[in-house]
Amino acid sequence: MKTMLPTIALLILALGLASEAVQVQEGEFSFSLEAVRKLQELTASSSATGKQNPRLRTSSVSVCADPALPEEFLPLCQQKGASLSLSRLAFVPMDVCEICAFAACTGC
């Protein structure tokens, strides 16, 4: 009985770590699945205000200046070609990534 509680706690911890293990690769950078979700929310909310094609509207300046952007994207924002990388990340299919069928997603 005494070993049961630590075992359960260890299993819960392992499950929590495994759920955050999926990484999305963009060039030399790797981002957590949760951070990519947040980026997609930010780009979706900014694109909902305009009528232009969302692929053309994704601006690294506007996204990178957003205080809600996860910090792990800041090195990417400083790179040349950040707009293209951010727009690719904004269109990663999350449902496919969660089952690891998308080539950019690793760590399942």
For each residue, the residues with C-beta under 8 A, 3 or more apart:
1: 4 5
2: 5 6
3: 6 7
4: 1 7 8
5: 1 2 8 9
6: 2 3 9 10
7: 3 4 10 11
8: 4 5 11 12
9: 5 6 12 13
10: 6 7 13 14
11: 7 8 14 15
12: 8 9 15 16
13: 9 10 16 17
14: 10 11 17 18
15: 11 12 18 19
16: 12 13 19 20
17: 13 14 20 21
18: 14 15 21
19: 15 16
20: 16 17 32 33 34
21: 17 18 107 108
22: 32 33 97 98 100 105 106 107 108
23: 30 31 32 33 105 106 107
24: 30 31 32 33 36 89 92 97 104 105
25: 29 30 104 105 106
26: 29 30 31 76 85 88 89 104
27: 85
28:
29: 25 26 75 76 85
30: 23 24 25 26 106
31: 23 24 26 35 36 39 70 72 73 89
32: 20 22 23 24 35 36 70 72
33: 20 22 23 24 36 37 94 97 98 105
34: 20 37 38 70
35: 31 32 38 39 70 72 73
36: 24 31 32 33 39 40 89 92 94 97
37: 33 34 40 41 94
38: 34 35 41 42 68 69 70
39: 31 35 36 42 43 63 69 70 73 86 89 90
40: 36 37 43 44 89 90 92 94
41: 37 38 44 45
42: 38 39 45 46 63 66 68 69
43: 39 40 46 47 54 58 63 86 87 90
44: 40 41 47 48 54 90
45: 41 42 48 49
46: 42 43 49 50 57 62 63 66
47: 43 44 50 52 54 57 58
48: 44 45
49: 45 46
50: 46 47 57
51:
52: 47 56 57
53: 56 57
54: 43 44 47 57 58 90
55: 58 87 91
56: 52 53
57: 46 47 50 52 53 54
58: 43 47 54 55 63 83 86 87 90
59: 62 63 83
60: 63 64 77 82 83 86
61: 64 65
62: 46 59 65 66
63: 39 42 43 46 58 59 60 66 69 73 77 86
64: 60 61 69 73 74 77 82 86
65: 61 62
66: 42 46 62 63 69
67:
68: 38 42
69: 38 39 42 63 64 66 73 74 77
70: 31 32 34 35 38 39 73
71: 74
72: 31 32 35 75
73: 31 35 39 63 64 69 70 76 77 86
74: 64 69 71 77 78
75: 29 72 78 79
76: 26 29 73 79 82 85 86
77: 60 63 64 69 73 74 82 86
78: 74 75 82
79: 75 76 82 85
80:
81: 84 85
82: 60 64 76 77 78 79 85 86
83: 58 59 60 86 87
84: 81 87 88
85: 26 27 29 76 79 81 82 88 89
86: 39 43 58 60 63 64 73 76 77 82 83 89 90
87: 43 55 58 83 84 90 91
88: 26 84 85 91 92
89: 24 26 31 36 39 40 85 86 92
90: 39 40 43 44 54 58 86 87
91: 55 87 88
92: 24 36 40 88 89 97 102 104 105
93: 96 97 102
94: 33 36 37 40 97 98
95: 98 99
96: 93 99 101 102 105
97: 22 24 33 36 92 93 94 100 101 102 104 105
98: 22 33 94 95
99: 95 96 108
100: 22 97 105 106 108
101: 96 97
102: 92 93 96 97 105
103:
104: 24 25 26 92 97
105: 22 23 24 25 33 92 96 97 100 102 108
106: 22 23 25 30 100
107: 21 22 23
108: 21 22 99 100 105
